Amino acid sequence: MEQAVAAADTAWMLAAFAAVSIMVAGLALFYGGMVSVKNTLNMAMMVFGALAVVGVLWIVVGYSASFGDSLGGAGLLGDPTEYFGSSKLLDAPTTPGLPPAIFSAFQLLFAAITVALIAGAVADRMKFGSWMIFAGVWALLVYFPVAHWVFAFDSKDGSVHGGWIANKLKAIDFAGGTAVHINAGVAGLALALILGKRKSFPNPPRPHNLPLTMLGAGILFFGWFGFNGGSALSAGNSASVVVLNTIAASCAGMCGWLAVEKAKAGHATSLGAASGLIAALVGITPACGAVTPIGALIVGGLCGAVCCLAVSLKYRFGFDDSLDVVGIHLVGGILGTVLIGFLASGAAPNAVSGLFYGGGVDQLWRQSVAALAVLVYTFVMTMIIAKVMQLFGGIRADEDHEDTGLDLAVHGETAYVLDHSEMPAAKPEPEDAVAAAEAITTQAAVGVE
């Protein structure tokens, strides 16, 4: 019986891994449609580049630093040497259970997507080479430690010590409100401040392809069920409740954003629908195992409405968050994390009660401390990383590259053929080829004479 359950859990995790993997393409499309036509491929390359760099680092040292035995038992960082190179993850479990290899692969995608999210804040103006270096350094110094804080739990027998947020503070973060969304959102803010504003700010170019953005949002929506549901690590009731809460929040988030958008601007837009969907998914990520379906509706609706208002803060405070990473991921991540302290229900899988369910303020202060700790640590570390990189070669793209567009200037490609004159010439028909060859031979003979 135990073997059958373990096989079912493994099958679910393999499916969840596949669902989360497609979120990389979804994010590339979501971001790519929102930038100008001349920076579409660069945006996609930043997303895929983050996957490439972080994936390599994860195999070598990332899993160990995130899930290895905590150094000194302090809960700050896993032992980087314990699983160095990931060779130890090849062994099958000695008792029925989840193979460590699939857990590592699943968490690799979390790390990569977290770094990729930051790219949206610095679209149109960061050197691609600098981005690749930043992605690796940030993963090493920020993501891996924070993932250890939040996701690494003590072993049942006490032989392995995990992170301080998960085990000492006992804050709830089911799938990454702190480690993923607050982490990426505040890093995006810090990096945007160091890079400075685009030349076009506060009148940035309009999104060049909104159907592409909506397609990307739909793919992210699909993958998010693997992201949240897979975090249950088993094919059981917890994953089922998480999936229900995730879809509930998503629907409410779109309604909340569109309602505020209609009241503010008189239009309910496709970009608003996509943004409200993502904002709600961000908010429910930490809370999906802690709230009831009604609680999920509240979390999603509030995130949709509040994030819609928050995206305009960049104009008030003068920072250029290109694709609203701060307004959606930072604000939505904080909301979802803190609302657990109010809306958590003992009937949900996490089995903790918040303020509105008779639990008092105990869980509320734990959630608040977790959010604040990640926010402060990540902001400071990101500022330091960006400042140091700025001293050694700079991180902002050349001005003429910004004008030309990073697709052509950096990658030597364009996303679309916009003019028939740019299309490659058609290959000549066989008869034309023979005639052309004869003409060349004749010209050569004349030249010899």
C-alpha positions as CSV (number, residue, x, y, z in Angstrom):
1,M,0.0,0.0,0.0
2,E,2.8,2.4,0.9
3,Q,4.5,1.7,-2.4
4,A,1.3,2.4,-4.3
5,V,0.9,5.8,-2.5
6,A,4.5,6.7,-3.1
7,A,4.2,5.9,-6.8
8,A,1.0,8.1,-7.1
9,D,2.8,10.9,-5.3
10,T,5.8,10.6,-7.6
11,A,3.5,10.6,-10.7
12,W,1.8,13.7,-9.4
13,M,5.1,15.5,-8.8
14,L,6.3,14.6,-12.3
15,A,3.1,16.1,-13.7
16,A,3.5,19.2,-11.5
17,F,7.1,19.6,-12.7
18,A,6.0,19.5,-16.3
19,A,3.3,22.1,-15.6
20,V,5.7,24.4,-13.9
21,S,8.3,24.0,-16.6
22,I,5.9,25.5,-19.2
23,M,5.6,28.6,-17.0
24,V,9.1,29.7,-18.4
25,A,7.6,30.0,-21.9
26,G,4.4,31.6,-20.4
27,L,6.4,34.2,-18.6
28,A,8.5,35.0,-21.7
29,L,5.2,35.5,-23.7
30,F,3.5,37.4,-20.9
31,Y,6.5,39.9,-20.6
32,G,7.3,39.8,-24.3
33,G,3.9,41.0,-25.3
34,M,4.1,44.0,-22.9
35,V,7.3,45.5,-24.2
36,S,7.9,47.3,-27.5
37,V,8.3,45.4,-30.7
38,K,12.0,46.1,-30.7
39,N,12.7,44.5,-27.3
40,T,10.5,41.4,-27.5
41,L,13.2,38.8,-28.0
42,N,15.5,40.4,-25.5
43,M,12.7,40.1,-22.9
44,A,12.2,36.4,-23.7
45,M,16.0,35.8,-23.7
46,M,16.2,37.3,-20.2
47,V,13.6,34.8,-19.0
48,F,15.3,31.8,-20.7
49,G,18.7,33.1,-19.7
50,A,17.7,33.1,-16.0
51,L,16.6,29.4,-16.4
52,A,19.9,28.5,-17.9
53,V,22.2,30.1,-15.4
54,V,20.2,29.3,-12.3
55,G,19.6,25.7,-13.4
56,V,23.4,25.1,-13.7
57,L,24.0,26.7,-10.3
58,W,21.2,24.7,-8.7
59,I,22.6,21.4,-9.8
60,V,26.1,22.3,-8.6
61,V,25.4,24.0,-5.3
62,G,21.9,25.4,-5.1
63,Y,20.0,22.4,-3.9
64,S,22.5,21.9,-1.2
65,A,22.5,25.5,-0.1
66,S,18.7,25.5,0.0
67,F,17.9,22.1,1.4
68,G,21.1,20.9,3.0
69,D,21.5,20.6,6.8
70,S,21.6,24.2,8.2
71,L,25.1,25.4,9.0
72,G,25.5,25.5,12.7
73,G,21.7,24.9,13.1
74,A,21.2,28.6,12.7
75,G,18.6,28.2,9.9
76,L,20.3,30.7,7.6
77,L,21.9,28.6,4.9
78,G,22.1,24.9,4.1
79,D,25.5,23.2,3.9
80,P,26.7,23.9,0.3
81,T,28.9,20.8,0.3
82,E,26.3,18.2,1.5
83,Y,24.7,17.7,-2.0
84,F,27.4,19.4,-4.0
85,G,27.0,18.3,-7.7
86,S,23.7,16.6,-6.8
87,S,25.1,13.1,-7.2
88,K,23.6,12.0,-3.9
89,L,20.1,12.7,-5.3
90,L,20.4,9.8,-7.7
91,D,19.7,7.2,-5.0
92,A,16.2,5.9,-4.7
93,P,14.5,6.3,-1.2
94,T,15.3,3.5,1.2
95,T,11.6,3.5,2.3
96,P,8.6,4.3,0.1
97,G,8.6,8.0,-0.5
98,L,9.2,10.8,-3.0
99,P,12.5,10.4,-4.9
100,P,14.8,13.3,-4.0
101,A,15.6,13.9,-7.7
102,I,12.1,15.0,-8.7
103,F,11.9,17.3,-5.6
104,S,15.2,18.9,-6.6
105,A,14.0,19.3,-10.2
106,F,10.8,20.9,-9.1
107,Q,12.5,23.3,-6.8
108,L,15.0,24.2,-9.5
109,L,12.1,25.7,-11.5
110,F,11.1,27.7,-8.5
111,A,14.5,29.2,-8.3
112,A,14.7,30.0,-12.0
113,I,11.3,31.5,-12.2
114,T,11.9,33.7,-9.2
115,V,15.0,35.2,-10.9
116,A,13.2,35.5,-14.2
117,L,10.4,37.5,-12.6
118,I,12.9,40.3,-11.8
119,A,13.6,40.9,-15.5
120,G,10.2,42.6,-15.9
121,A,11.3,45.5,-13.7
122,V,14.3,46.3,-15.9
123,A,12.9,45.6,-19.3
124,D,14.3,47.7,-22.3
125,R,17.5,48.9,-20.6
126,M,19.8,46.3,-19.0
127,K,22.8,44.8,-20.7
128,F,22.1,41.1,-21.5
129,G,25.6,40.0,-20.3
130,S,25.1,41.9,-17.1
131,W,21.7,40.3,-16.6
132,M,23.2,36.8,-16.9
133,I,25.9,37.6,-14.3
134,F,23.3,39.3,-12.0
135,A,21.0,36.2,-12.3
136,G,23.8,33.9,-11.1
137,V,25.1,36.1,-8.3
138,W,21.6,37.0,-7.0
139,A,20.6,33.3,-7.0
140,L,23.7,32.4,-5.0
141,L,23.5,35.3,-2.5
142,V,19.8,35.9,-2.2
143,Y,17.5,33.2,-3.5
144,F,19.3,30.1,-2.1
145,P,19.6,31.5,1.4
146,V,16.0,32.7,1.4
147,A,14.7,29.4,0.0
148,H,16.4,27.7,2.9
149,W,14.7,30.0,5.4
150,V,11.3,29.4,4.0
151,F,11.2,25.9,2.4
152,A,13.7,23.8,4.3
153,F,11.9,22.0,7.2
154,D,13.5,20.1,10.0
155,S,13.5,16.3,9.5
156,K,11.1,14.3,11.7
157,D,14.0,12.6,13.5
158,G,15.8,15.9,14.2
159,S,18.9,14.8,12.2
160,V,18.5,17.6,9.6
161,H,17.9,21.2,10.5
162,G,16.0,23.6,8.2
163,G,15.4,27.3,7.9
164,W,14.5,29.7,10.6
165,I,11.3,31.1,9.0
166,A,9.8,27.6,8.5
167,N,10.9,26.0,11.8
168,K,11.5,28.7,14.4
169,L,9.3,31.6,13.3
170,K,6.7,29.0,11.9
171,A,5.3,31.4,9.4
172,I,3.2,29.8,6.7
173,D,4.3,30.1,3.1
174,F,2.8,27.2,1.1
175,A,4.4,27.8,-2.3
176,G,6.5,31.0,-2.1
177,G,4.8,34.3,-1.3
178,T,8.0,35.3,0.5
179,A,10.7,33.3,-1.2
180,V,9.4,33.8,-4.7
181,H,7.2,36.9,-5.0
182,I,8.3,39.3,-2.3
183,N,11.8,38.2,-3.1
184,A,11.5,39.0,-6.8
185,G,9.4,42.1,-6.3
186,V,11.7,43.9,-3.9
187,A,14.8,42.8,-6.0
188,G,13.1,44.3,-9.0
189,L,12.6,47.6,-7.1
190,A,16.2,47.7,-6.0
191,L,17.6,46.9,-9.5
192,A,15.3,49.4,-11.2
193,L,16.5,52.2,-8.8
194,I,20.1,51.4,-9.6
195,L,19.5,51.2,-13.4
196,G,17.5,54.4,-13.5
197,K,14.5,55.3,-15.7
198,R,14.1,54.6,-19.4
199,K,14.4,57.6,-21.7
200,S,10.7,57.4,-22.4
201,F,9.6,57.3,-18.8
202,P,6.9,58.3,-17.7
203,N,5.5,57.7,-21.2
204,P,6.7,54.2,-21.9
205,P,5.9,52.5,-25.2
206,R,2.6,50.7,-25.4
207,P,2.5,46.9,-25.2
208,H,3.1,45.8,-28.7
209,N,1.0,42.5,-28.6
210,L,-1.7,42.1,-26.0
211,P,-2.9,38.8,-27.4
212,L,0.6,37.5,-26.8
213,T,0.4,38.7,-23.2
214,M,-2.9,37.1,-22.6
215,L,-1.6,33.8,-24.0
216,G,1.3,34.1,-21.7
217,A,-1.0,34.7,-18.8
218,G,-3.1,31.7,-19.7
219,I,0.0,29.5,-19.8
220,L,1.1,30.8,-16.4
221,F,-2.4,30.1,-15.1
222,F,-2.1,26.5,-16.2
223,G,1.4,26.1,-14.8
224,W,0.4,27.7,-11.4
225,F,-1.7,24.7,-10.5
226,G,1.5,22.6,-10.7
227,F,3.4,25.4,-8.8
228,N,0.9,25.5,-5.9
229,G,-0.6,22.0,-6.1
230,G,2.9,20.4,-6.5
231,S,4.0,22.1,-3.3
232,A,1.8,19.7,-1.4
233,L,4.3,17.0,-2.4
234,S,1.6,14.4,-2.6
235,A,-1.4,13.4,-4.6
236,G,-4.0,13.8,-1.8
237,N,-6.5,16.1,-0.2
238,S,-4.0,18.9,0.4
239,A,-3.2,19.3,-3.2
240,S,-6.9,19.2,-4.1
241,V,-7.8,22.0,-1.6
242,V,-4.8,24.0,-2.9
243,V,-6.1,23.7,-6.5
244,L,-9.6,24.7,-5.5
245,N,-8.3,27.7,-3.7
246,T,-6.0,28.7,-6.5
247,I,-8.8,28.8,-9.1
248,A,-11.1,30.6,-6.7
249,A,-8.6,33.3,-6.1
250,S,-7.8,33.7,-9.8
251,C,-11.4,34.4,-10.7
252,A,-11.8,36.9,-7.9
253,G,-8.6,38.6,-8.8
254,M,-9.7,39.3,-12.3
255,C,-13.0,40.7,-11.1
256,G,-11.2,42.9,-8.5
257,W,-8.8,44.4,-11.0
258,L,-11.3,45.0,-13.7
259,A,-13.8,46.6,-11.3
260,V,-11.1,49.1,-10.1
261,E,-9.8,49.7,-13.6
262,K,-13.4,50.4,-14.9
263,A,-14.0,52.8,-12.0
264,K,-10.6,54.6,-12.5
265,A,-10.3,54.8,-16.3
266,G,-13.7,53.9,-17.6
267,H,-12.4,50.7,-19.4
268,A,-12.0,47.1,-18.5
269,T,-9.0,46.0,-20.5
270,S,-7.4,42.8,-21.7
271,L,-4.1,43.8,-20.0
272,G,-6.1,44.4,-16.8
273,A,-7.7,40.9,-17.0
274,A,-4.3,39.3,-17.4
275,S,-2.7,41.4,-14.7
276,G,-5.6,40.7,-12.2
277,L,-5.2,37.0,-12.9
278,I,-1.4,37.1,-12.1
279,A,-1.9,39.4,-9.0
280,A,-4.4,36.9,-7.5
281,L,-2.2,34.0,-8.3
282,V,0.7,35.8,-6.5
283,G,-1.5,36.4,-3.5
284,I,-2.8,32.9,-3.1
285,T,0.6,31.3,-3.5
286,P,1.5,31.5,0.2
287,A,-2.1,31.2,1.4
288,C,-3.5,28.3,-0.8
289,G,-3.0,25.7,2.0
290,A,-4.2,28.0,4.8
291,V,-7.6,29.4,3.8
292,T,-11.0,28.2,2.9
293,P,-12.4,28.8,-0.6
294,I,-14.2,31.9,0.7
295,G,-10.9,33.1,2.1
296,A,-9.3,32.4,-1.3
297,L,-12.0,34.6,-2.9
298,I,-11.1,37.4,-0.4
299,V,-7.4,37.1,-1.0
300,G,-7.7,37.0,-4.8
301,G,-10.2,39.9,-4.9
302,L,-8.1,42.1,-2.6
303,C,-4.9,41.4,-4.5
304,G,-6.6,42.2,-7.8
305,A,-8.0,45.5,-6.6
306,V,-5.0,46.6,-4.5
307,C,-2.4,45.7,-7.1
308,C,-4.4,47.6,-9.7
309,L,-4.0,50.7,-7.5
310,A,-0.4,49.9,-6.6
311,V,1.0,49.8,-10.2
312,S,0.5,53.6,-10.4
313,L,2.8,54.2,-7.5
314,K,5.9,54.2,-9.8
315,Y,4.7,57.4,-11.3
316,R,4.1,59.0,-7.9
317,F,7.5,58.0,-6.5
318,G,9.4,58.2,-9.8
319,F,10.9,54.7,-10.2
320,D,10.7,52.9,-13.5
321,D,9.3,49.4,-12.8
322,S,8.8,48.6,-16.5
323,L,6.3,45.7,-16.3
324,D,4.9,46.3,-12.8
325,V,6.9,43.6,-10.9
326,V,6.7,45.8,-7.8
327,G,3.0,46.6,-8.1
328,I,2.0,43.0,-8.7
329,H,4.6,40.6,-7.2
330,L,5.9,42.7,-4.2
331,V,2.5,44.1,-3.2
332,G,0.6,40.9,-4.0
333,G,3.2,38.8,-2.2
334,I,3.0,40.9,0.9
335,L,-0.8,40.9,0.9
336,G,-1.1,37.1,0.4
337,T,1.5,36.5,3.2
338,V,0.0,38.9,5.7
339,L,-3.6,38.0,5.0
340,I,-2.9,34.5,6.3
341,G,-2.7,36.0,9.7
342,F,-6.3,37.1,9.3
343,L,-7.9,34.4,7.2
344,A,-6.2,31.2,8.0
345,S,-8.6,28.4,9.0
346,G,-8.0,25.4,11.1
347,A,-10.0,23.4,8.6
348,A,-7.5,24.0,5.8
349,P,-4.4,21.8,5.2
350,N,-2.1,24.0,7.2
351,A,-4.4,23.6,10.2
352,V,-3.7,27.0,11.7
353,S,-6.3,29.6,12.7
354,G,-5.9,33.3,12.0
355,L,-7.4,36.3,13.7
356,F,-10.8,36.0,12.1
357,Y,-11.0,32.3,13.0
358,G,-10.3,32.6,16.7
359,G,-6.5,32.4,16.5
360,G,-5.7,35.8,17.8
361,V,-2.7,37.8,16.4
362,D,-0.2,35.0,16.9
363,Q,0.0,33.9,13.3
364,L,-0.4,37.5,12.1
365,W,2.8,38.7,13.7
366,R,4.7,35.7,12.4
367,Q,3.6,36.3,8.8
368,S,4.5,40.0,9.2
369,V,8.0,39.3,10.4
370,A,8.6,36.8,7.6
371,A,7.5,39.3,5.0
372,L,9.6,42.1,6.5
373,A,12.7,39.9,6.9
374,V,12.8,38.8,3.3
375,L,12.0,42.3,2.1
376,V,14.8,44.0,4.0
377,Y,17.4,41.3,3.3
378,T,16.7,41.1,-0.4
379,F,16.5,44.8,-0.9
380,V,19.9,45.4,0.8
381,M,21.6,42.5,-0.9
382,T,20.3,43.4,-4.4
383,M,21.4,47.0,-4.0
384,I,24.9,45.8,-3.1
385,I,25.1,43.4,-6.0
386,A,23.9,46.0,-8.5
387,K,26.2,48.7,-7.1
388,V,29.3,46.4,-7.3
389,M,28.4,45.4,-10.9
390,Q,27.9,49.0,-11.8
391,L,31.5,49.7,-10.7
392,F,32.8,46.9,-12.9
393,G,31.6,47.5,-16.4
394,G,28.1,48.9,-15.7
395,I,24.8,47.2,-16.1
396,R,22.8,49.7,-18.3
397,A,22.6,49.2,-22.0
398,D,24.3,51.7,-24.3
399,E,22.1,54.6,-25.2
400,D,22.2,53.8,-28.9
401,H,21.2,50.2,-28.2
402,E,18.2,51.5,-26.3
403,D,17.2,53.6,-29.3
404,T,17.8,50.8,-31.8
405,G,16.2,48.2,-29.6
406,L,17.9,45.4,-27.8
407,D,16.7,42.7,-30.1
408,L,18.7,43.9,-33.0
409,A,21.6,45.6,-31.2
410,V,22.3,42.7,-28.7
411,H,20.9,39.6,-30.3
412,G,21.0,40.4,-34.0
413,E,17.4,39.4,-34.5
414,T,14.0,40.9,-34.8
415,A,10.8,39.3,-33.5
416,Y,8.8,40.0,-36.6
417,V,9.4,40.7,-40.3
418,L,7.7,44.1,-40.5
419,D,8.5,44.9,-44.2
420,H,8.6,42.6,-47.2
421,S,11.9,44.2,-48.2
422,E,13.4,42.7,-45.1
423,M,12.5,39.1,-46.2
424,P,15.3,37.0,-47.6
425,A,15.3,36.7,-51.4
426,A,13.6,33.6,-52.8
427,K,15.8,30.8,-54.1
428,P,16.0,30.9,-57.9
429,E,14.3,28.2,-59.9
430,P,16.5,25.5,-61.5
431,E,16.3,27.3,-64.9
432,D,17.3,30.6,-63.3
433,A,20.1,29.0,-61.5
434,V,21.5,27.6,-64.8
435,A,21.2,30.9,-66.5
436,A,22.9,32.7,-63.6
437,A,25.8,30.2,-63.7
438,E,26.2,30.7,-67.5
439,A,26.2,34.4,-67.1
440,I,28.9,34.2,-64.4
441,T,31.0,31.9,-66.7
442,T,30.6,34.3,-69.6
443,Q,31.6,37.3,-67.4
444,A,34.6,35.4,-66.1
445,A,35.7,34.5,-69.7
446,V,35.4,38.1,-70.7
447,G,37.4,39.1,-67.7
448,V,40.2,36.7,-68.7
449,E,40.3,38.1,-72.3
